[in-house]
């Protein structure tokens, strides 16, 4: 049974180097945004673990690094969205309190 890129920790770019068609940047970005925060974080932890353990070839290490960068962007996207939602909720609360005091 063949492992998917996600299971091996390699990005779709590895397939492009092998002459196989891989996702374009737009397709990759859309696919990455479908990952939930926890899923992306857990995969990122695994990528870091594998990089720290060593024993991989330069090509494998570069593919892991690239995947880690993609996953970090996904996590950052989710965290920025959460921060915006919190800021909006706090602003609504402050506005409501200000209206009550007037």
URLIN-V7500 format. One record per pair of residues at least 4 apart in sequence whose C-alpha atoms are under 7 Angstrom apart, sorted by the first residue. I is the first residue (numbers start at 1). J is the second residue. If there is no record, write none. Layout:
{{I,J} {I,J}}
This chain:
{{3,7} {3,8} {4,8} {5,9} {5,10} {5,11} {5,12} {6,10} {9,47} {9,64} {9,67} {10,14} {10,63} {10,64} {10,67} {11,63} {11,66} {11,67} {12,22} {12,23} {13,17} {13,22} {14,18} {14,63} {15,19} {15,20} {15,21} {15,22} {16,20} {16,21} {16,22} {23,27} {23,28} {24,28} {25,29} {26,30} {27,31} {28,32} {29,33} {30,34} {32,74} {33,74} {35,39} {35,40} {36,40} {37,41} {37,75} {37,78} {38,42} {39,43} {40,44} {40,71} {40,74} {40,75} {41,45} {41,75} {42,46} {43,47} {44,48} {44,68} {44,71} {45,49} {46,50} {47,51} {47,64} {47,68} {48,52} {49,53} {50,54} {51,61} {56,60} {56,61} {57,61} {58,62} {59,63} {60,64} {61,65} {62,66} {63,67} {64,68} {65,69} {66,70} {67,71} {68,72} {69,73} {70,74} {71,75} {72,76} {73,77} {74,78} {75,79} {76,80} {77,81} {78,82} {79,83} {80,84} {81,85} {82,86} {83,87} {84,88} {85,89} {86,90} {87,91} {88,92} {89,93} {90,94} {91,95} {92,96} {93,97} {94,98} {95,99} {96,100} {97,101} {98,102}}
